């Protein structure tokens, strides 16, 4: 089936340009009209793929109308296929333009004598409830079918009633009594009642409806005490409370009551499951009494499975505001205060439980309490948490079963959190990890390496102590080429790179390379090289990229690896920089630029239409320009030394009021000003790169931000030391170091920033005005200090985890893109802009689109009418609208004026706004041409005026011209 689908897609034009949407639809239409049932079904089930490929209303509307025709005239199997397609394509339903015609064709089947056909139609209507929530004929048919004697039809009516209740307040209010009568009626079978009760979860449209539904559920839960009825009723109760919000505290009490008093394990499990749902959704509604009651139930239950569930709820709550409410001082007696520590007692008991899951939740509760509660009497819990984590580590690291690995992940996450909040515990945690690393299973070792890397990034002081143990372990890894061994090689190498704060020693390089030669494949070597580039170990990375060049089959991959090798070599050239040795610095930068230019040529060759490498090219071009700006600045400072300003330069500057005179010659002044503007321009370009990187991870964005700050720092230093010392302010730069530092690269860059700022500020205070020699030395040393920090190539340079793109469609649009659209100059053009947001495999991993900002502008390209003066407002159109995508689709309209006759160029540019309100310039940019024509009436009047002009006037004009 998959192979035939692929061949069909190739025939139908998938993979071709957008203009082939019609041919793809025609191919499917041919299948729908076939006389063979198999070909008809095959055509129907391919529609979702067509919608995914061409998600615009004009095609989707035509396709759904064709499907509605098939539904109307086909047999029940075809109708079932159409129903499945409609349910799969639910997010495209709102793009149907002729909703009335679509519903009419589908609804005609409801009058069939076949109950199965009616049932499929009801399910079809239920699936379309989002676009026809208030259709009274659909409401009536559902109510009627609930009284049917055919079970299939009744179940379909229940499905449709649930969907319409969720969408329509009127339908929910009207059907509530009917559902209530059927549930309470003696004639209704129990299994049907169990299917009817969940409809009540949608009765949350207003307070009175929610209240009446809650009363009905309260009656049911007491009137029908059988296990199945209680489970369904309680769960519906919870979902109704979660949607209506006002009754959540009552619902928590009710669930805790059933958990405590009901002897049936199935009911207790359901109560725990619903409590977990409410703990995730509204932790702030949990009172101290609720948590206390749950702790008591967990302490007294003899069943491990129930205890595990209760601890899961408590561990969820322990990471939220609820834990602070629980430990806050209560206005009670000493007994009340003593009871409030039942949670601690429970967690301490469970830390060493023989069930791994229970122990994991116990240590997570202790970790969360230690991290969030600072009271003195809770401080001893830190040590309990560490002991519990260490025991779990020993237990799980010897077992490679999936359950043990899941528990180990929880344990290691808690370790990282505890070390982050309580740094004084880090030494013992790291020692236990290193000790256990030698005897653990490979799967556990990989996770433990990730944990060590996270701790070393947070606390670099511990990193040096890890290196010896890590190298010993790296030497001991066997020559196996299994996936786990390869993953372990990468994980261990990453921790080694993080641990060796500065350049790798030759011994470490030798060990890593030997192990890679013995036991690794090319992909593992590439991943280790990539990690080396991220950690700033460019010498190691260059050697690994060099070794991989001959192991790839595609020339694009060859050019990609070659560009990475050149970039690593360029950055390696900059590691030999020394302070106060400026000629050496210039030669190092020149050598780096040479490699960078080779690398950018390879990088351009590695790009393809599907993978244009736009971020990588932009980042590298900016790095090249930054290095050139640094080199130019050092040259300018050197020229100031060789031709210093005259001794009276300061007096001239004070007399003339021009501070630039202190730099001496005019050329020096211009060069310094040019350097400052160049750095500011680079900072702006880094800002543009940041704004265009919507899909980048936070570490990559922070890296771009640091490059931008380094440009701003140098421009500020030039201004403060040379161009305008009086007006330069330090306040806007001094707060940069207060943010939490996430990586070693950021830590070192921030250290350089602070050092340079202190130097500039102290020079300004001590020696005002600053001598040219001191200022030149300070600037050159600042450049060298910035370049000595090895550049980190972050994840987004190599790997795109989130992918988001916008596809725009404009109407009216010309058949040929080069042809202009004709419009009369006395009319306005209604430009409709439609768009679809397309996602990769992990939508919203780093940030989500809240709204799309559309900017429309028009520019006059060529004028065809008379050259008379027209107000500026009428010459251009500049409009902006913000629209919120719904189901990844948005549309809006613009009214544009084209008063001036001629050809106008309309540009539509989109940018996105994320959930934090930050604007990202993602594009795309679309252009169309409009030709503004003179309206016929004005043209006729103008011609008549020209023809009716007296000849004497023409003669006068001639004589007037003849004089000149």
C-alpha angles and dihedrals in degrees: 000000000000092000093049090047090053092050090047092051090052090051093045093056103258110156090032123105124294092263090072094071091098094052090050090052092047090052090054091045089055088056092049091054093050118118092226117089093213093057091047092052091046090053093048096052092052094062096088089059089050091052090050092051098043107025099173125120099241093062096035091052092052092045095051092048089054090049090049089054090052089048091051099049104023131090125264094269091055089046089053090052091050089049091053091048091051092050092048091049097045094131091057095054094090089061091068105113100190097051093157093054092045093050092044092057093046096042094055089076092062088080092058120123089226110093091203091056089049090049092052089048091052091051089048090053090047090052089052094048092111092066100034104035095143102041104133095198089057090048090050094048091051093050090048094049092052086071094050121124092221113092094208091055093046092051090049089050090052090052091050092045091054092050094046092045089056091053106033127055092194094052092046091051092046098046097043095084092044091053090046092053092048093049093048094040117107093218093062112095117238094243089055091050089054089056094045097051096068089062087073091068088076095057093098101105093109138006098253093051091048091047094051091047090049091052091050091050090048090055092047095050090055098036097049108041096170114126098246094047093048092048095049093042095048092048092049088047090055095047091048091050092047091053098042092042096198098087100046097109090051090048092051089052092048093050092047089050092054090044091054103038109027110089096202114103093209091058091046090051091051091049090051092048091052093045088054089052091052092044090057095043103040113010091158091068093063112103127206089256092055093053091044092053091050091049091051092050090050092048093051103040115104094200118093094203092057092043089052091053094048091048089050089057091046093048089052090051092045090066094055141062089278092079092059090050089051094053097038113115111274123213091235142101127283090267091060091050092050092051090052089073094063087105090059092045090050093048092048091050093049097046091084098033117140089235107083094209093053091047091050092053090046093056091043090056091049091047093050092048091050092047099047106030118067099181115134096233089057095053095090087064089074091071091045089053092050093049091047092049092049093051091049090048092055092046098047100037091067094053124069097189116125092247092053091048092051090051091047090054090054090048094050092045088054090049092054091047093048093048091048093053098034108033093176089070093055098091095060092043093052092046092052091048093050092046092051094043093076097055100034128107117262094251090052092045091058092054092044090052090054089051093049091049091052091050093046090051090054097041111027090177089077095049099085092055092057097054099081095050092044093052091049090053092046090056091050097054108116127239094255117133096206118136092250092053091049091049090048091053090055094045094048092046089052092054090047091052091049092046097050096071097191133024117336115255118242090246092058091047091050093050093048094047093047091051092048091051091049105041114010140087126220094265092056091050090050092050091050090048089050091053090048089054090050092051094046097250093134098161091061092042092052093054092048094048089049091054092050097051094090095044100070127090101205125070089219089059090046092054091045092054091043091053091050090050091052093047091050090049091049092052090045088058090060095056091077094064117128130193117255091014099103100161089055089048091054092051091048092051091047090052091048091050090051091056092043091055090051089048096050090052090054092044091054089050090050094057121098132189089257093045108029094171089221096159093048093049092046093049094048094046089053090049090052092049091047092053090048090050090050090049091049092050093052089049091051091050090049091051089053088056094050093046105027121188117267119266091253093052093106091050091049090050092051093046096047094038090230112121091193088073088074089071090066119223122043092243091059091049092050093046093052093047090046091051092051092050090046092055092046090050090051090050089053091050091050087051090053090050089050092051093049093052100081093149096049122114119247094255092056092048090049089052091053089047091053090052089051091049091050089056091048090047094055093045089050091049092052090050094045097046104035119005108038115358096165099057097039112112127203099191097085091054100042098074096061094093096058096077119097110267114228105182142030091244091055091046092054094044092050089049090054091046092053093045093051092047091051091049093050093045094048092049090051092050099042103039111030111199095033116228116244090240095056093044093049092049091048093050095047092047090050090053092048092046090053093047093047090066103088110241115247117221100207130211098272089060088064107020136033110205096171124043123191127167136165125220117200130200122190127200132230089039127170122244090233114042091220094055118091124230112243118232131165116245094233092056133070123237114231103213113194115202118196125180143182126206111219123199137195126226094294109043116191095008095142103009139353132223112251097175141346121237114212119197119192121189133167130202127193109240104177131005120220103173134069117307100245128142118269127180114266090238091066095050099068139029119217116175137156132191134176119215130181114226116233115202086351093301130108137169137179140161136234128199111216130191122215104180096153114077114238142062118320127194113219117199122192114193126182130203129174133231117210128214090273092056094251115146117228121193097220099148147179108191118202127190132198132171127233125194113208111211129192111255114249096244095053089045091052093048091049093050091048091051091051093048093046094053112123114250092225089065090053089050091050090051090051093051091046090053092044091061089064 
